[in-house]
Amino acid sequence: MRFSFIHAFRSMILLLFVLLMGNLHYSGDIFMLINPDYQNLNGLAVFILVILFLVQLQRVWFQIEVCGYACEHDHVHDKGSLNIKTCLAYLIIVFPIFMGFILPFTWMHQSLQIEG
């Protein structure tokens, strides 16, 4: 059995997103971000993300395929090459999740309005 770092990282991203959405539902802050009519649809999306997290979690540990004599094809499915585009794509996904945990949610009202 081998450990795949990239699949572990992807499953961590899914878990953090599910935890963020669960926290927003539990605290009631979800209504600051979405229309209350779509709360059930958002709950369904979180449930689907939990299923995707469980599927991704199974891919973290994988077995090395054993092939017969004179095998001429490549068995490495996850090359694991991190280039600029891949890092930027993960940063675009991870940055809003961390900001959702770090920054507080506030209602926009008259006292926050800039007078000019």
C-alpha positions in Angstrom: 0.0 0.0 0.0 1.3 3.5 -0.9 0.2 6.9 0.3 -0.8 9.5 -2.2 -0.1 13.0 -0.9 -2.1 14.8 -3.7 -5.2 12.7 -2.9 -4.8 13.4 0.8 -4.6 17.1 0.0 -7.7 17.0 -2.2 -9.6 15.1 0.5 -8.5 17.7 3.1 -9.9 20.5 0.8 -13.2 18.7 0.6 -13.3 18.1 4.3 -12.6 21.8 5.1 -15.3 22.9 2.7 -17.8 20.6 4.3 -16.8 21.8 7.7 -17.2 25.4 6.6 -20.6 24.9 5.2 -21.7 22.9 8.2 -20.5 25.7 10.5 -22.4 28.2 8.4 -25.6 26.1 8.6 -25.2 25.5 12.4 -24.5 29.1 13.3 -27.2 30.5 10.9 -24.7 32.7 9.0 -25.6 30.9 5.8 -28.4 33.4 5.4 -25.9 36.2 5.0 -24.5 34.5 1.9 -27.4 32.8 0.2 -31.2 33.3 -0.3 -33.1 31.4 2.5 -35.1 29.6 -0.2 -32.0 27.8 -1.3 -31.0 26.4 2.1 -32.3 22.9 1.3 -30.4 22.9 -2.0 -27.3 23.9 -0.2 -27.8 21.2 2.4 -28.1 18.7 -0.5 -24.8 20.0 -2.0 -23.1 19.5 1.3 -24.4 16.0 1.5 -23.0 15.3 -2.0 -19.6 16.8 -1.0 -19.5 14.4 2.0 -20.0 11.5 -0.3 -17.2 12.9 -2.6 -15.0 13.3 0.4 -15.5 9.6 1.4 -14.7 8.5 -2.2 -11.6 10.7 -2.3 -10.5 9.4 1.1 -10.5 5.8 -0.3 -8.0 6.9 -2.9 -5.4 8.1 -0.4 -4.1 4.6 0.2 -3.6 2.6 -3.0 -2.0 -0.7 -4.0 0.7 -1.0 -6.6 -0.5 -2.9 -9.6 1.5 -6.0 -10.5 1.8 -6.8 -14.1 3.0 -9.8 -15.9 6.4 -10.3 -17.6 7.3 -7.9 -20.4 4.8 -5.2 -19.3 5.2 -2.2 -21.6 2.6 0.3 -20.2 2.9 2.9 -17.4 1.3 2.1 -14.1 1.7 5.6 -12.6 -1.7 7.3 -12.8 -0.9 10.2 -10.6 2.3 11.9 -11.8 2.2 14.3 -8.9 3.9 17.1 -10.9 3.2 20.5 -9.3 3.5 23.3 -11.8 2.4 26.9 -11.5 -1.0 26.3 -13.0 -1.8 23.5 -10.6 -0.6 25.5 -7.5 -2.6 28.5 -8.7 -5.7 26.3 -9.1 -5.4 24.9 -5.6 -4.8 28.4 -4.2 -8.0 29.7 -5.9 -9.9 26.9 -4.2 -8.2 26.9 -0.8 -8.0 30.7 -0.2 -11.8 31.3 0.1 -12.2 28.4 2.4 -9.5 29.7 4.8 -11.0 33.2 4.6 -14.4 31.7 5.5 -12.9 30.4 8.7 -10.8 33.4 9.5 -12.9 36.4 8.7 -16.1 37.1 10.7 -19.5 37.4 8.9 -21.3 40.7 9.5 -24.4 42.3 8.2 -23.9 45.4 6.0 -25.9 48.2 7.5 -25.9 52.0 7.7 -23.1 52.3 10.3 -20.6 50.6 7.8 -21.5 53.0 5.0 -18.6 55.3 3.9 -19.7 58.9 3.8 -18.2 60.9 1.0 
